[in-house]
Amino acid sequence: MPNTRFVTENVANLHYRADTRVRVRAQVTVAAGSDARVVQKLLLEAARENPHVLGTPEPQVRLVGYQGGGAMAFELMAWNEDCIAARELLVSELNFTIGDKLAGQGVKLP
């Protein structure tokens, strides 16, 4: 776009968002034989306990699929608006909490 258009015309920023929420994703794979519903419950607890995760929209857990040896891959999806510039730090916080919760319930990682 020529610079003169910025001065002489109205320009709409199509990438501006008034909604500052962003979705973060934490992925975890658990060993074969794990109870998928227990893993789902623990992942949701980890998200709900984190003060940076929004309650609305609610966090969600997806069972993404099965890997070699029967391991199950999950994805926790949660929304945030106060750590936009540091999403990786929020994912790291969630991963630490997830690891603690899984270990506390005897859920093994492959």
Steps between C-alpha positions, in 0.01 A plus 500: 500500500649838403580728796286778357186291560572503874485880497221562250257212567343313788685173560337212687719273708350158435733331749403712800305302756306651785483151649837445663444138596737239365480123513789299635556131445686252716564155358564189705539133417427235760595134508277220377255378759436845645139591573414764239225654715736539796754671276227730367393589855859574607570720198184702563593538867843628402343764277230606745752540784720737301408864568596602145249266333160648428187324622310606188546353250559190708817296456459191284686172468522300181619144465698560185578138423698188573869456441731202482460253781155630587617832645229769495560859390295777659476873444387751762360820353448801724441872454703784645513876469762622745801298377469569130865594460612204713283215378791259517537575872135419559535173308807422711305568822223273378748227406660503847158475664393225261814300575441531874135397470571203276779378728279545804241268348753245377444581131815406312656675205637286216 
